[in-house]
Amino acid sequence: MRQYSPDLTPPWKKPKPVPEVPAEPGLVVEEPGTGFCGAVIRCEAGTVTLEDRFGKHRGFPLEPRGFLLEGRVVTLVRPSSSAPPRPTRTASGSVAVPGARARVARAGRIYVEGRHDAELVEKVWGDDLRIEGVVVEYLEGVDDLPSIVAEFSPGPDARLGVLVDHLVPGSKESRIAASVTSEHALVVGHPYIDIWQAVKPSALGIEAWPRIPHGQDWKTGVCRALGWPENTGAVWQAILARVGSYKDLEPELLGSVERLIDHVTVP
């Protein structure tokens, strides 16, 4: 006798199978019913909790075909206990996006004053900048800023952000910054003589950054005062290696860099 399937639904009306994806921490998905998009931070029996880019949490049931991953319908399932955990935060404290490709570079740019500054920004904010498509370049000195801004010609589709060392009222740096600031060119800074000082002393195992008399080379004076080798390039690499995340940096620098990223990524 011929046997028939109890399912009489025509093949063309049956829903197509969708992939099952482990709800591992850091995975970014969208719940189509609400439009809520965020990274997985917790997966418990029958539910998954997402966190969006503003830090808001929402819980959703683990239902079949319940989420979108890069625009495609998927079914989230509980990850196996043997799966290695994914980082949920970048070094800057933002929600990590595992496997995300770098965005095509924007016309906008961020300039920082010095190679050491650029290396520090890259280490802490590099993941965020690649996702946003923001390129960081460095200035040899703030004196070159007016000509760079003039050549760049900032506009609505090409915003410019600049990070300047030792930007304090009445300084040469503050006068130059004021001369080039506009709606589409934002110049911010930090109060430190050098970017080294933006690293918290506690991250380096010292009590405080030493005071160096005016007229002396600051970096060389610091090395002498702390008994470090006077090879400032090698010392900087050692300092940079001790920076693990934004927690090792002073708030004044954190706020300035975040302002610049927001400025150049405005839609």
Salt bridges, closest charged atoms under 4 A:
ASP7 OD2 - LYS14 NZ 3.74
GLU24 OE1 - ARG86 NE 2.93
GLU44 OE2 - ARG42 NE 3.68
GLU51 OE2 - HIS57 NE2 3.02
GLU51 OE1 - ARG89 NH2 2.58
GLU122 OE2 - ARG130 NH1 2.90
ASP127 OD1 - ARG130 NH2 3.29
GLU132 OE1 - ARG106 NH2 3.30
GLU137 OE2 - ARG109 NE 3.28
ASP143 OD1 - LYS172 NZ 3.33
ASP165 OD1 - HIS190 NE2 2.74
GLU183 OE1 - HIS184 NE2 3.80
ASP194 OD2 - LYS219 NZ 3.46
GLU230 OE2 - ARG224 NE 3.05
